[in-house]
Amino acid sequence: MQKETQLFLNLLDLPEFREGDYWYRKRYVEGQTIIEEGDQSNNFFIILDGIVRVVGNVMIDQNSHIKPGFCELSRGEVFGEFAIFDDNPRSASVVAVSPCELAVIRGDHFLHYLDEHPQTGYKLLKEMLYTAIGRLRRTNAKLFSLFAWGLRAHRITDHL
């Protein structure tokens, strides 16, 4: 298991980060939606067991849309964490690919914990930032690849 995924799992074992106060367990069946794009919530999730898929809602035209999967996440990985830093609606949906058990972290309680435990909080925030940067870099690579495909598909490269 990667170091960063273990850090979040270790958080759940800390006596001061009590289950019931800061977080709770929730199970999802295969195919069940965990987060719906557009919803409001400040909870985020740590995967205890199972696999989830992050999906978007892409409008093809006024009459059709698709829901492509952007990535899959597994044990120890975190998702939905942007919600603790802003009041914006969820930017993607997350669906269980397999039966899952998740730790649901109450965002406002988590922020309070970070204030009360700054050394642990610093490590967690740093890891959240590394995770976000890694995801952003992978998204940029996919976006640039898709952009290049669009240029070739429309033969725009013939005019460059």
mmCIF file of the C-alpha atoms, coordinates in Angstrom:
data_MODEL
# 
_entry.id   MODEL 
# 
loop_
_atom_site.group_PDB 
_atom_site.id 
_atom_site.type_symbol 
_atom_site.label_atom_id 
_atom_site.label_alt_id 
_atom_site.label_comp_id 
_atom_site.label_asym_id 
_atom_site.label_entity_id 
_atom_site.label_seq_id 
_atom_site.pdbx_PDB_ins_code 
_atom_site.Cartn_x 
_atom_site.Cartn_y 
_atom_site.Cartn_z 
_atom_site.occupancy 
_atom_site.B_iso_or_equiv 
_atom_site.pdbx_formal_charge 
_atom_site.auth_seq_id 
_atom_site.auth_comp_id 
_atom_site.auth_asym_id 
_atom_site.auth_atom_id 
_atom_site.pdbx_PDB_model_num 
ATOM 1   C CA . MET A 1 1   ? 0.000   0.000  0.000   1.00 0.00 ? 1   MET A CA 1 
ATOM 2   C CA . GLN A 1 2   ? 1.273   3.458  -0.840  1.00 0.00 ? 2   GLN A CA 1 
ATOM 3   C CA . LYS A 1 3   ? 2.412   5.734  1.971   1.00 0.00 ? 3   LYS A CA 1 
ATOM 4   C CA . GLU A 1 4   ? -0.254  8.343  1.238   1.00 0.00 ? 4   GLU A CA 1 
ATOM 5   C CA . THR A 1 5   ? -3.125  5.878  1.372   1.00 0.00 ? 5   THR A CA 1 
ATOM 6   C CA . GLN A 1 6   ? -1.873  4.484  4.680   1.00 0.00 ? 6   GLN A CA 1 
ATOM 7   C CA . LEU A 1 7   ? -1.780  7.978  6.221   1.00 0.00 ? 7   LEU A CA 1 
ATOM 8   C CA . PHE A 1 8   ? -5.540  8.389  5.900   1.00 0.00 ? 8   PHE A CA 1 
ATOM 9   C CA . LEU A 1 9   ? -6.241  4.873  7.144   1.00 0.00 ? 9   LEU A CA 1 
ATOM 10  C CA . ASN A 1 10  ? -3.985  5.549  10.151  1.00 0.00 ? 10  ASN A CA 1 
ATOM 11  C CA . LEU A 1 11  ? -6.029  8.665  10.928  1.00 0.00 ? 11  LEU A CA 1 
ATOM 12  C CA . LEU A 1 12  ? -9.032  6.443  11.612  1.00 0.00 ? 12  LEU A CA 1 
ATOM 13  C CA . ASP A 1 13  ? -7.046  4.513  14.239  1.00 0.00 ? 13  ASP A CA 1 
ATOM 14  C CA . LEU A 1 14  ? -6.069  7.570  16.270  1.00 0.00 ? 14  LEU A CA 1 
ATOM 15  C CA . PRO A 1 15  ? -7.864  7.593  19.634  1.00 0.00 ? 15  PRO A CA 1 
ATOM 16  C CA . GLU A 1 16  ? -8.568  11.327 19.373  1.00 0.00 ? 16  GLU A CA 1 
ATOM 17  C CA . PHE A 1 17  ? -10.226 10.865 15.944  1.00 0.00 ? 17  PHE A CA 1 
ATOM 18  C CA . ARG A 1 18  ? -13.086 8.788  17.289  1.00 0.00 ? 18  ARG A CA 1 
ATOM 19  C CA . GLU A 1 19  ? -15.515 6.885  15.155  1.00 0.00 ? 19  GLU A CA 1 
ATOM 20  C CA . GLY A 1 20  ? -18.959 8.341  15.791  1.00 0.00 ? 20  GLY A CA 1 
ATOM 21  C CA . ASP A 1 21  ? -17.587 11.801 16.570  1.00 0.00 ? 21  ASP A CA 1 
ATOM 22  C CA . TYR A 1 22  ? -15.505 12.592 13.490  1.00 0.00 ? 22  TYR A CA 1 
ATOM 23  C CA . TRP A 1 23  ? -16.503 9.830  11.123  1.00 0.00 ? 23  TRP A CA 1 
ATOM 24  C CA . TYR A 1 24  ? -18.756 6.843  10.556  1.00 0.00 ? 24  TYR A CA 1 
ATOM 25  C CA . ARG A 1 25  ? -18.751 3.717  8.389   1.00 0.00 ? 25  ARG A CA 1 
ATOM 26  C CA . LYS A 1 26  ? -21.111 3.235  5.485   1.00 0.00 ? 26  LYS A CA 1 
ATOM 27  C CA . ARG A 1 27  ? -21.526 0.332  3.073   1.00 0.00 ? 27  ARG A CA 1 
ATOM 28  C CA . TYR A 1 28  ? -22.489 0.584  -0.575  1.00 0.00 ? 28  TYR A CA 1 
ATOM 29  C CA . VAL A 1 29  ? -23.481 -2.144 -3.013  1.00 0.00 ? 29  VAL A CA 1 
ATOM 30  C CA . GLU A 1 30  ? -22.055 -2.490 -6.507  1.00 0.00 ? 30  GLU A CA 1 
ATOM 31  C CA . GLY A 1 31  ? -23.547 0.154  -8.815  1.00 0.00 ? 31  GLY A CA 1 
ATOM 32  C CA . GLN A 1 32  ? -24.803 2.375  -5.970  1.00 0.00 ? 32  GLN A CA 1 
ATOM 33  C CA . THR A 1 33  ? -24.162 6.105  -6.275  1.00 0.00 ? 33  THR A CA 1 
ATOM 34  C CA . ILE A 1 34  ? -22.107 7.477  -3.381  1.00 0.00 ? 34  ILE A CA 1 
ATOM 35  C CA . ILE A 1 35  ? -21.841 11.092 -4.516  1.00 0.00 ? 35  ILE A CA 1 
ATOM 36  C CA . GLU A 1 36  ? -24.090 12.712 -7.112  1.00 0.00 ? 36  GLU A CA 1 
ATOM 37  C CA . GLU A 1 37  ? -22.659 15.510 -9.243  1.00 0.00 ? 37  GLU A CA 1 
ATOM 38  C CA . GLY A 1 38  ? -24.268 18.812 -8.203  1.00 0.00 ? 38  GLY A CA 1 
ATOM 39  C CA . ASP A 1 39  ? -25.068 17.751 -4.625  1.00 0.00 ? 39  ASP A CA 1 
ATOM 40  C CA . GLN A 1 40  ? -24.067 19.914 -1.675  1.00 0.00 ? 40  GLN A CA 1 
ATOM 41  C CA . SER A 1 41  ? -22.182 18.303 1.202   1.00 0.00 ? 41  SER A CA 1 
ATOM 42  C CA . ASN A 1 42  ? -18.971 18.882 3.106   1.00 0.00 ? 42  ASN A CA 1 
ATOM 43  C CA . ASN A 1 43  ? -18.331 15.207 3.870   1.00 0.00 ? 43  ASN A CA 1 
ATOM 44  C CA . PHE A 1 44  ? -15.460 13.368 2.256   1.00 0.00 ? 44  PHE A CA 1 
ATOM 45  C CA . PHE A 1 45  ? -14.610 9.694  2.105   1.00 0.00 ? 45  PHE A CA 1 
ATOM 46  C CA . ILE A 1 46  ? -11.796 7.236  2.767   1.00 0.00 ? 46  ILE A CA 1 
ATOM 47  C CA . ILE A 1 47  ? -12.146 3.862  1.060   1.00 0.00 ? 47  ILE A CA 1 
ATOM 48  C CA . LEU A 1 48  ? -11.851 1.070  3.626   1.00 0.00 ? 48  LEU A CA 1 
ATOM 49  C CA . ASP A 1 49  ? -12.667 -1.727 1.205   1.00 0.00 ? 49  ASP A CA 1 
ATOM 50  C CA . GLY A 1 50  ? -13.773 -1.984 -2.417  1.00 0.00 ? 50  GLY A CA 1 
ATOM 51  C CA . ILE A 1 51  ? -13.397 0.071  -5.572  1.00 0.00 ? 51  ILE A CA 1 
ATOM 52  C CA . VAL A 1 52  ? -15.218 3.234  -6.666  1.00 0.00 ? 52  VAL A CA 1 
ATOM 53  C CA . ARG A 1 53  ? -15.331 5.030  -10.017 1.00 0.00 ? 53  ARG A CA 1 
ATOM 54  C CA . VAL A 1 54  ? -15.390 8.799  -10.478 1.00 0.00 ? 54  VAL A CA 1 
ATOM 55  C CA . VAL A 1 55  ? -17.769 9.669  -13.335 1.00 0.00 ? 55  VAL A CA 1 
ATOM 56  C CA . GLY A 1 56  ? -18.830 12.884 -15.009 1.00 0.00 ? 56  GLY A CA 1 
ATOM 57  C CA . ASN A 1 57  ? -21.951 13.968 -16.826 1.00 0.00 ? 57  ASN A CA 1 
ATOM 58  C CA . VAL A 1 58  ? -20.935 15.041 -20.339 1.00 0.00 ? 58  VAL A CA 1 
ATOM 59  C CA . MET A 1 59  ? -23.566 16.680 -22.527 1.00 0.00 ? 59  MET A CA 1 
ATOM 60  C CA . ILE A 1 60  ? -23.170 15.611 -26.175 1.00 0.00 ? 60  ILE A CA 1 
ATOM 61  C CA . ASP A 1 61  ? -26.032 17.827 -27.304 1.00 0.00 ? 61  ASP A CA 1 
ATOM 62  C CA . GLN A 1 62  ? -29.405 18.944 -25.916 1.00 0.00 ? 62  GLN A CA 1 
ATOM 63  C CA . ASN A 1 63  ? -30.847 15.442 -26.231 1.00 0.00 ? 63  ASN A CA 1 
ATOM 64  C CA . SER A 1 64  ? -28.016 13.184 -25.165 1.00 0.00 ? 64  SER A CA 1 
ATOM 65  C CA . HIS A 1 65  ? -25.281 12.827 -22.612 1.00 0.00 ? 65  HIS A CA 1 
ATOM 66  C CA . ILE A 1 66  ? -22.782 10.223 -21.478 1.00 0.00 ? 66  ILE A CA 1 
ATOM 67  C CA . LYS A 1 67  ? -21.247 9.420  -18.100 1.00 0.00 ? 67  LYS A CA 1 
ATOM 68  C CA . PRO A 1 68  ? -17.623 8.479  -18.732 1.00 0.00 ? 68  PRO A CA 1 
ATOM 69  C CA . GLY A 1 69  ? -15.486 7.109  -15.940 1.00 0.00 ? 69  GLY A CA 1 
ATOM 70  C CA . PHE A 1 70  ? -12.488 9.288  -15.152 1.00 0.00 ? 70  PHE A CA 1 
ATOM 71  C CA . CYS A 1 71  ? -10.666 7.053  -12.699 1.00 0.00 ? 71  CYS A CA 1 
ATOM 72  C CA . GLU A 1 72  ? -11.053 4.251  -10.203 1.00 0.00 ? 72  GLU A CA 1 
ATOM 73  C CA . LEU A 1 73  ? -9.985  4.491  -6.570  1.00 0.00 ? 73  LEU A CA 1 
ATOM 74  C CA . SER A 1 74  ? -9.396  1.759  -4.004  1.00 0.00 ? 74  SER A CA 1 
ATOM 75  C CA . ARG A 1 75  ? -8.496  1.038  -0.379  1.00 0.00 ? 75  ARG A CA 1 
ATOM 76  C CA . GLY A 1 76  ? -7.000  3.963  1.499   1.00 0.00 ? 76  GLY A CA 1 
ATOM 77  C CA . GLU A 1 77  ? -7.703  6.545  -1.183  1.00 0.00 ? 77  GLU A CA 1 
ATOM 78  C CA . VAL A 1 78  ? -9.681  9.699  -0.463  1.00 0.00 ? 78  VAL A CA 1 
ATOM 79  C CA . PHE A 1 79  ? -12.377 11.370 -2.540  1.00 0.00 ? 79  PHE A CA 1 
ATOM 80  C CA . GLY A 1 80  ? -14.790 14.263 -2.147  1.00 0.00 ? 80  GLY A CA 1 
ATOM 81  C CA . GLU A 1 81  ? -12.216 16.238 -0.156  1.00 0.00 ? 81  GLU A CA 1 
ATOM 82  C CA . PHE A 1 82  ? -12.682 19.477 -2.099  1.00 0.00 ? 82  PHE A CA 1 
ATOM 83  C CA . ALA A 1 83  ? -16.000 19.853 -0.285  1.00 0.00 ? 83  ALA A CA 1 
ATOM 84  C CA . ILE A 1 84  ? -14.272 20.775 2.974   1.00 0.00 ? 84  ILE A CA 1 
ATOM 85  C CA . PHE A 1 85  ? -12.553 23.753 1.350   1.00 0.00 ? 85  PHE A CA 1 
ATOM 86  C CA . ASP A 1 86  ? -15.378 25.388 -0.592  1.00 0.00 ? 86  ASP A CA 1 
ATOM 87  C CA . ASP A 1 87  ? -19.166 25.584 -0.732  1.00 0.00 ? 87  ASP A CA 1 
ATOM 88  C CA . ASN A 1 88  ? -19.427 24.557 -4.369  1.00 0.00 ? 88  ASN A CA 1 
ATOM 89  C CA . PRO A 1 89  ? -21.590 21.626 -5.451  1.00 0.00 ? 89  PRO A CA 1 
ATOM 90  C CA . ARG A 1 90  ? -19.961 18.268 -6.154  1.00 0.00 ? 90  ARG A CA 1 
ATOM 91  C CA . SER A 1 91  ? -18.101 18.401 -9.488  1.00 0.00 ? 91  SER A CA 1 
ATOM 92  C CA . ALA A 1 92  ? -18.443 14.682 -10.296 1.00 0.00 ? 92  ALA A CA 1 
ATOM 93  C CA . SER A 1 93  ? -20.368 11.592 -9.270  1.00 0.00 ? 93  SER A CA 1 
ATOM 94  C CA . VAL A 1 94  ? -18.811 8.580  -7.564  1.00 0.00 ? 94  VAL A CA 1 
ATOM 95  C CA . VAL A 1 95  ? -20.246 5.085  -7.991  1.00 0.00 ? 95  VAL A CA 1 
ATOM 96  C CA . ALA A 1 96  ? -19.342 1.812  -6.263  1.00 0.00 ? 96  ALA A CA 1 
ATOM 97  C CA . VAL A 1 97  ? -17.710 -0.580 -8.753  1.00 0.00 ? 97  VAL A CA 1 
ATOM 98  C CA . SER A 1 98  ? -17.731 -3.354 -6.157  1.00 0.00 ? 98  SER A CA 1 
ATOM 99  C CA . PRO A 1 99  ? -19.287 -3.701 -2.710  1.00 0.00 ? 99  PRO A CA 1 
ATOM 100 C CA . CYS A 1 100 ? -17.600 -0.987 -0.638  1.00 0.00 ? 100 CYS A CA 1 
ATOM 101 C CA . GLU A 1 101 ? -17.111 0.073  2.930   1.00 0.00 ? 101 GLU A CA 1 
ATOM 102 C CA . LEU A 1 102 ? -16.248 3.738  3.334   1.00 0.00 ? 102 LEU A CA 1 
ATOM 103 C CA . ALA A 1 103 ? -15.324 6.012  6.185   1.00 0.00 ? 103 ALA A CA 1 
ATOM 104 C CA . VAL A 1 104 ? -17.487 9.115  5.849   1.00 0.00 ? 104 VAL A CA 1 
ATOM 105 C CA . ILE A 1 105 ? -15.589 12.055 7.339   1.00 0.00 ? 105 ILE A CA 1 
ATOM 106 C CA . ARG A 1 106 ? -17.632 15.001 8.550   1.00 0.00 ? 106 ARG A CA 1 
ATOM 107 C CA . GLY A 1 107 ? -15.927 17.987 6.928   1.00 0.00 ? 107 GLY A CA 1 
ATOM 108 C CA . ASP A 1 108 ? -16.605 20.544 9.642   1.00 0.00 ? 108 ASP A CA 1 
ATOM 109 C CA . HIS A 1 109 ? -15.425 18.106 12.338  1.00 0.00 ? 109 HIS A CA 1 
ATOM 110 C CA . PHE A 1 110 ? -12.322 17.314 10.297  1.00 0.00 ? 110 PHE A CA 1 
ATOM 111 C CA . LEU A 1 111 ? -11.403 21.006 10.049  1.00 0.00 ? 111 LEU A CA 1 
ATOM 112 C CA . HIS A 1 112 ? -11.863 21.327 13.804  1.00 0.00 ? 112 HIS A CA 1 
ATOM 113 C CA . TYR A 1 113 ? -9.589  18.305 14.296  1.00 0.00 ? 113 TYR A CA 1 
ATOM 114 C CA . LEU A 1 114 ? -6.921  19.916 12.083  1.00 0.00 ? 114 LEU A CA 1 
ATOM 115 C CA . ASP A 1 115 ? -7.049  23.082 14.207  1.00 0.00 ? 115 ASP A CA 1 
ATOM 116 C CA . GLU A 1 116 ? -6.780  21.087 17.438  1.00 0.00 ? 116 GLU A CA 1 
ATOM 117 C CA . HIS A 1 117 ? -3.977  18.788 16.163  1.00 0.00 ? 117 HIS A CA 1 
ATOM 118 C CA . PRO A 1 118 ? -1.782  20.966 13.920  1.00 0.00 ? 118 PRO A CA 1 
ATOM 119 C CA . GLN A 1 119 ? 1.137   18.520 13.544  1.00 0.00 ? 119 GLN A CA 1 
ATOM 120 C CA . THR A 1 120 ? -1.089  15.699 12.326  1.00 0.00 ? 120 THR A CA 1 
ATOM 121 C CA . GLY A 1 121 ? -3.201  18.227 10.434  1.00 0.00 ? 121 GLY A CA 1 
ATOM 122 C CA . TYR A 1 122 ? -0.179  19.533 8.549   1.00 0.00 ? 122 TYR A CA 1 
ATOM 123 C CA . LYS A 1 123 ? 0.711   16.014 7.371   1.00 0.00 ? 123 LYS A CA 1 
ATOM 124 C CA . LEU A 1 124 ? -2.871  15.340 6.283   1.00 0.00 ? 124 LEU A CA 1 
ATOM 125 C CA . LEU A 1 125 ? -3.258  18.644 4.441   1.00 0.00 ? 125 LEU A CA 1 
ATOM 126 C CA . LYS A 1 126 ? 0.107   18.148 2.753   1.00 0.00 ? 126 LYS A CA 1 
ATOM 127 C CA . GLU A 1 127 ? -0.983  14.703 1.598   1.00 0.00 ? 127 GLU A CA 1 
ATOM 128 C CA . MET A 1 128 ? -4.320  16.061 0.351   1.00 0.00 ? 128 MET A CA 1 
ATOM 129 C CA . LEU A 1 129 ? -2.408  18.662 -1.643  1.00 0.00 ? 129 LEU A CA 1 
ATOM 130 C CA . TYR A 1 130 ? -0.051  16.047 -3.141  1.00 0.00 ? 130 TYR A CA 1 
ATOM 131 C CA . THR A 1 131 ? -3.060  13.918 -4.066  1.00 0.00 ? 131 THR A CA 1 
ATOM 132 C CA . ALA A 1 132 ? -4.856  16.871 -5.684  1.00 0.00 ? 132 ALA A CA 1 
ATOM 133 C CA . ILE A 1 133 ? -1.741  17.873 -7.626  1.00 0.00 ? 133 ILE A CA 1 
ATOM 134 C CA . GLY A 1 134 ? -1.250  14.316 -8.897  1.00 0.00 ? 134 GLY A CA 1 
ATOM 135 C CA . ARG A 1 135 ? -4.863  14.128 -10.007 1.00 0.00 ? 135 ARG A CA 1 
ATOM 136 C CA . LEU A 1 136 ? -4.619  17.536 -11.684 1.00 0.00 ? 136 LEU A CA 1 
ATOM 137 C CA . ARG A 1 137 ? -1.479  16.486 -13.581 1.00 0.00 ? 137 ARG A CA 1 
ATOM 138 C CA . ARG A 1 138 ? -3.186  13.290 -14.816 1.00 0.00 ? 138 ARG A CA 1 
ATOM 139 C CA . THR A 1 139 ? -6.259  15.307 -15.816 1.00 0.00 ? 139 THR A CA 1 
ATOM 140 C CA . ASN A 1 140 ? -4.088  17.800 -17.719 1.00 0.00 ? 140 ASN A CA 1 
ATOM 141 C CA . ALA A 1 141 ? -2.423  14.959 -19.628 1.00 0.00 ? 141 ALA A CA 1 
ATOM 142 C CA . LYS A 1 142 ? -5.829  13.513 -20.567 1.00 0.00 ? 142 LYS A CA 1 
ATOM 143 C CA . LEU A 1 143 ? -7.134  16.950 -21.561 1.00 0.00 ? 143 LEU A CA 1 
ATOM 144 C CA . PHE A 1 144 ? -4.119  17.687 -23.775 1.00 0.00 ? 144 PHE A CA 1 
ATOM 145 C CA . SER A 1 145 ? -4.436  14.270 -25.404 1.00 0.00 ? 145 SER A CA 1 
ATOM 146 C CA . LEU A 1 146 ? -8.141  14.851 -26.057 1.00 0.00 ? 146 LEU A CA 1 
ATOM 147 C CA . PHE A 1 147 ? -7.401  18.320 -27.440 1.00 0.00 ? 147 PHE A CA 1 
ATOM 148 C CA . ALA A 1 148 ? -4.793  16.874 -29.818 1.00 0.00 ? 148 ALA A CA 1 
ATOM 149 C CA . TRP A 1 149 ? -7.274  14.205 -30.927 1.00 0.00 ? 149 TRP A CA 1 
ATOM 150 C CA . GLY A 1 150 ? -9.860  16.931 -31.663 1.00 0.00 ? 150 GLY A CA 1 
ATOM 151 C CA . LEU A 1 151 ? -7.362  18.912 -33.727 1.00 0.00 ? 151 LEU A CA 1 
ATOM 152 C CA . ARG A 1 152 ? -6.498  15.812 -35.775 1.00 0.00 ? 152 ARG A CA 1 
ATOM 153 C CA . ALA A 1 153 ? -10.140 14.693 -36.119 1.00 0.00 ? 153 ALA A CA 1 
ATOM 154 C CA . HIS A 1 154 ? -11.127 18.089 -37.522 1.00 0.00 ? 154 HIS A CA 1 
ATOM 155 C CA . ARG A 1 155 ? -7.977  18.267 -39.647 1.00 0.00 ? 155 ARG A CA 1 
ATOM 156 C CA . ILE A 1 156 ? -7.001  21.559 -38.047 1.00 0.00 ? 156 ILE A CA 1 
ATOM 157 C CA . THR A 1 157 ? -3.405  20.333 -37.945 1.00 0.00 ? 157 THR A CA 1 
ATOM 158 C CA . ASP A 1 158 ? -3.366  20.602 -41.756 1.00 0.00 ? 158 ASP A CA 1 
ATOM 159 C CA . HIS A 1 159 ? -3.594  24.392 -41.370 1.00 0.00 ? 159 HIS A CA 1 
ATOM 160 C CA . LEU A 1 160 ? -0.941  24.879 -38.703 1.00 0.00 ? 160 LEU A CA 1 
# 
